[in-house]
Amino acid sequence: MEQRLATEPQAQPSKTIGKAEFIALAAALMALNALAIDIMLPALQQIGSALGVEDENSRQYIVTAYIVGLGAGQLVFGPISDRFGRRPPLFFGITLYIIAGVAAAFTESFTLMLVARLLQGIGAATTRVVSVSAIRDTFGGRQMAEVFSMVMMVFMVIPVIAPTLGQLILIFGEWHEIFLAIAALALVFGLWALLRLPETLHEENRRPLTLKSITQGFGFVLTNRISLCYTLATTFIFGSLFGFISSAQQIYSDTYDLADWFPILFAIGAGLMALSSFTNSRLVGRLGMRRLSHGAVVGFTLSSLVWLGFAYFDHLPFPLFFALFSLTMFQFGWIGPNFNSIAMEPLGHVAGTAAATQGFITTLGGGLLGAFVGQAFDGSTMPLAAGYFLTGLAALILVLIGEKGRLFHPINPAA
């Protein structure tokens, strides 16, 4: 019999949602973040040319502005969702996302484009805060890690299809239609959530929206060793991912002269991450979050070191680059969901604020690290390989600090 997730008594008690639909809806809402980045990667050159941006690296700011808004917005909406529930801030954010998308479609100024993207990121922040908080409201322990993995698997379908969708829109239209398309999809997902997403935060668990309460909630996150170390470790791993996203179009088009293959190659990389997330959801219940994620972060660091060694001594032929890159990124699916779950596990009593604080740190910090890696692009893959190795090493050190030097040791969070 299908598992059901019931709403709180005050919020339409007759409405229930199945576990599978809950996961799909949470993934769809979070996918709006990836969609707003990945669908326009094939169009960065056209957007830059249309708005008078000659420097190719400067065009990356269209991605960076969105990521900054996504990170900063979470810091605001987390405490709000702990006070008013998950649904109200979600629908405000989706509305802002749609309006900003339409504005970006019709702007003729690069500055206004960046402002619109910043606002769109702020609106998208609610989708991450609410999705993560709702999952933590409903699940715990290894089951939470399993759900996060399933959400990440569905979430990663978007990078598989988004660049191809963006390329198709460019074939039959112009870059303006890309922004209109993501606004339309946000409207569809917003209506789905309006009709089907229950309020997962019960009245007795809501926190007052006062300065003392907010600072106390942030304090819970920043003073918990496990939560803080895993959040910072996730930030570095996300930095490598954002670094690739920022420079992917240039690597495939300029370094390897594979512009026409860009959507397919990008989709293969994202598909491997989705497959990795799926295998994590199947294995985490038996092996545990720590065994899987610790092994993956060690493998991530070592494989990127091998990649860096090849890139340092010689220009990498494309098959070798893609094999090493794919091996490294496959392990991302075993790191992200588990690190997120481990960081959230001790903070269920302030899930919204915890999701916001962690999301702010990982998104903004990872976005800035990714921008640094992307701006270092010099026509080769060596800056990206160096970025992967250094971020992986930093994540591994932080995990060692969080676990007091012990790796692969399963822990019962309730103990």
Order of alpha helices (4+ residues) and beta strands (2+ residues): beta-beta-alpha-alpha-alpha-alpha-alpha-alpha-alpha-alpha-alpha-alpha-alpha-alpha-alpha-alpha-alpha-alpha-alpha
